[in-house]
Amino acid sequence: MQKKKILVTWWKWMLAYDFFRTQKEKYDIVLVDRDECDITSFESVMQCIALHGPDVLLNCAAYTAVDDAEDIGMKKCFDVNALGVKNLAKATSVFGVDFITISTDYVFDGKKSEGYLPTDECNPIGVYGMSKYLGERLALDENPRTMVVRTSWLYGGNPHGSSEWVFKNFVNTMLRLSESKSELKVVSDQHGIPTSCINLSIAISELIDNLDESIENGDNILHFSNSCSEGSITWADFARDIFTITGRDTRVIDCSSSEHPTKARRPEYSMLKNTSEILLPDWRGACITYLSK
């Protein structure tokens, strides 16, 4: 049987990197970066899809500088997260290509302490979240075979060494800071669920294999994050586990968001409830696997 061809945008990002590593034997994966496919240009996207002829386009492109999005990065944020996603959805619709785009827990306002369902009303409280929400709506309007995958607190790539594949994420930041600090203040009033890019990649693969069923059922928005028996954890909890797993004695001091002010507000509660049959494993086991690389 011929392998499905998956076109992946902005492949020099941790999810694209882990998707390729885990799925390269299963699919014919074509990786394109910004200089090969400028998603802010509809013409560039059309040319890229025409050149490669994919069955599915997986969009890993994202502007994720949440604080810069509030001012100096606002235009770029909307260009990538909204206009770029619209261009990809419109072009894939023209070519009859299935489209999967990655979104975020930041589309919600964080007031629902029991977590969010895919059907819950969105109400972003920052520019980044608004840009991602707009991208979702535009994609669903442009291509009926769009799947929006929301996820949260992503980490992936290579946690060790000095290669370009050591991506900026919370886990790697904590490891780096612990090299020079005996204690760290970490916010303890933001609640969510960490998600491994490896586990997310496997879930996306299962989604690709069952796209027709999901679309026919009208399940165009899915929530994929690692499971969490605690319901949720805080960033401070996450940091403690990272140091416990790696045997580091760095002390974590809880602090409030007001003690660590940022330009962009963060949701207080952003747990994503997965209502699909595609389930991701427990977050702690996933973190242990990541840190034992």
Buried (B, 14 or more C-beta within 10 A) or exposed (E): EEEBBBBBBBBEBBBBBBBBBBBEEEBBBBBBBBEBBBBBBBEBBBBBBEEBEBBBBBBBBBBBBBBBBBEEBBEBBBBBBBBBBBBBBBBBBBEEBBBBBBBBBBBBBBEBEEBBEBEBEBBBBBBBBBBBBBBBBBBBEBBEBBBBBBBBBBBBBBBEEEEEBBBEBBBBBBBEEBEEEEEBBBBBBBBBBBBBBBBBBBBBBEBBEBBEEBBEEEBBBBBBBBBBEEEBBBBBBBBBBBBEBBEBEBBBEBBEBEEEEEEBBBBBBBBBBBEBEBEBBBBBEBBBBBBEE
